[in-house]
Amino acid sequence: MSIKIENEKQLAKFFDHTLLKAFATDDDLRALCKDAKEMGTAMVAINSYPVSVCKEYLKDCDVHVGAAIAFPLGQTTIASKVFEIKQAIEDGADEIDYVMNVGKVKAGQYDYIKEEMTQIVAACKAKNILCKVIFENCYLTKEEIKEVALIAKEVKPDFIKTSTGFGTGGATLEDVALMVKTVDGACQVKAAGGIRDWATCKQMIELGATRIGTSSSREILAGFLADQ
């Protein structure tokens, strides 16, 4: 996939600028939002509780607020995920990144994964909210990644996403390529987890990732500028 990044503003729009630590304070979140606003990122990626706080910090710009749902394990019921999503949207979330139930994938229970995805995508689309499904690829075989991507190709969330960044591994070039090929344009692919430099980011984008989840947005932008 050939994408020419012309300038740092264009690159920043690929970023979901991330702070998902349990110990994040309001001051940390304010700093995150200030950085995102200055860079012009697509989104700030946060847990669902501080959505209203970040929405207030970002009210005068076009940076989206993204809520991570059932994060980072995904081991809650479909009903509780839908409830958390509805609350996050009510609080001002523009985008949702939910963690699918990885255990159900490992057990081969793909009907459950499809039902979970269908209900969550419906809850998001009812409010015109972007929906991203987090696979957590470090725990999946290539065949399992492909099977879930095929479900996504049918259900059509806005994005499928490689990782939470809290598992045993993050985004890999091989996984991004597989996900992009499997969904074949039916939804977009977000690469997240361990992306900390421009060289890696560039490779992910060249493979077809259209969002990059990272807490290293400034470092990546600096690397891009140094490469020009």
Residue pairs with C-beta under 8 A, 6 or more apart in sequence:
1 180
1 205
1 206
1 207
1 208
2 206
3 205
3 206
5 11
5 202
5 205
5 224
8 39
8 221
8 224
8 225
9 40
11 220
11 221
11 224
12 39
12 40
12 41
12 42
12 217
12 221
13 40
13 41
13 42
14 42
14 201
14 205
14 209
14 210
14 211
14 212
15 39
15 41
15 42
15 43
15 211
15 212
15 213
15 214
15 217
15 220
16 41
16 42
16 43
16 44
16 45
16 66
16 97
16 190
16 192
16 211
16 212
16 213
16 214
17 32
17 35
17 36
17 39
17 41
17 43
17 44
17 45
17 214
17 215
17 217
18 44
18 45
18 46
18 165
18 192
18 213
18 214
18 215
19 28
19 29
19 32
19 44
19 45
19 46
19 215
20 45
20 46
20 47
20 68
20 71
20 72
20 164
20 165
20 166
21 28
24 32
24 46
24 47
24 50
26 50
26 53
29 46
29 50
29 53
29 54
29 57
30 57
32 44
32 46
32 54
33 44
33 54
33 57
33 58
33 63
34 57
35 217
35 218
36 43
36 44
36 58
36 63
36 217
37 57
37 58
37 61
37 63
39 217
39 218
39 221
40 62
40 63
41 63
41 217
42 63
42 64
42 211
43 63
43 64
43 65
43 66
43 94
43 95
43 211
44 54
44 58
44 63
44 64
44 65
44 66
45 66
45 68
45 97
45 213
46 54
46 65
46 66
46 67
46 68
47 67
47 68
47 71
48 67
48 68
48 69
48 71
48 84
48 87
48 88
48 91
48 93
51 65
51 67
51 88
51 91
51 92
51 93
52 91
52 92
54 65
54 92
55 65
55 91
55 92
55 93
58 65
64 94
64 95
64 130
65 92
65 93
65 94
65 95
66 93
66 94
66 95
66 96
66 97
66 130
66 132
67 84
67 85
67 88
67 91
67 93
67 95
67 96
67 97
68 97
68 98
68 99
68 164
69 81
69 84
69 85
69 88
69 96
69 97
69 98
69 99
69 120
70 76
70 80
70 81
70 84
70 98
70 99
71 97
71 99
71 164
71 166
72 99
72 164
72 165
72 166
72 167
73 99
73 102
74 98
74 99
74 100
74 101
74 102
74 134
74 136
75 101
75 103
76 84
78 115
78 116
78 119
78 120
81 98
81 116
81 120
82 119
82 120
82 123
85 93
85 96
85 98
85 120
85 123
85 124
86 123
88 96
89 96
89 124
89 127
89 129
93 129
94 129
94 130
95 129
95 130
95 131
95 132
96 120
96 124
96 129
96 130
96 131
96 132
97 132
97 134
97 161
97 190
97 213
98 120
98 131
98 132
98 133
98 134
99 134
99 136
99 164
100 113
100 116
100 117
100 133
100 134
100 135
100 136
100 148
101 112
101 113
101 116
102 135
102 136
102 139
102 140
104 110
104 112
104 113
104 116
105 113
105 140
105 144
105 147
105 148
106 139
106 140
106 144
110 147
110 148
110 151
113 148
113 151
114 151
114 154
114 155
117 133
117 151
117 152
117 155
117 157
118 155
120 131
120 133
120 157
121 131
121 155
121 156
121 157
124 130
124 131
124 157
124 158
125 131
130 158
130 159
131 157
131 158
131 159
132 157
132 158
132 159
132 160
132 161
132 190
132 211
133 148
133 152
133 157
133 159
133 160
133 161
134 161
134 162
134 163
134 164
134 192
135 145
135 148
135 149
135 160
135 161
135 162
135 163
135 179
136 163
136 164
136 167
137 145
137 162
137 163
137 169
137 171
137 172
137 175
138 163
138 167
138 168
138 169
138 170
138 193
139 167
139 168
140 148
142 174
142 175
142 178
145 175
145 178
145 179
145 182
146 178
146 182
148 160
149 160
149 178
149 179
149 182
149 183
150 182
152 160
152 183
152 186
152 187
153 182
153 183
153 184
153 186
153 187
154 186
156 186
156 187
157 187
158 187
158 188
159 187
159 188
159 189
159 190
159 210
159 211
160 179
160 183
160 187
160 188
160 189
160 190
161 189
161 190
161 191
161 192
161 211
161 213
162 170
162 171
162 172
162 175
162 176
162 179
162 189
162 190
162 191
162 192
162 193
163 169
163 170
163 171
163 192
163 193
163 194
163 213
164 192
164 193
165 192
165 193
165 194
165 213
167 193
169 193
169 194
170 192
170 193
170 194
170 195
171 191
171 192
171 193
171 194
171 195
171 204
171 209
173 203
173 204
173 207
176 189
176 191
176 204
176 207
176 208
176 209
177 207
177 208
179 189
180 189
180 207
180 208
180 209
183 189
188 210
188 211
189 208
189 209
189 210
189 211
190 209
190 210
190 211
190 212
190 213
191 204
191 209
191 211
191 212
191 213
192 212
192 213
192 214
193 213
194 200
195 201
195 204
195 212
195 213
195 214
195 216
195 220
196 214
196 216
196 219
196 220
197 216
197 219
197 220
197 223
198 220
198 221
198 222
198 223
198 224
198 226
198 227
199 223
201 212
201 214
201 220
201 223
201 224
202 224
204 212
205 212
212 220
214 220
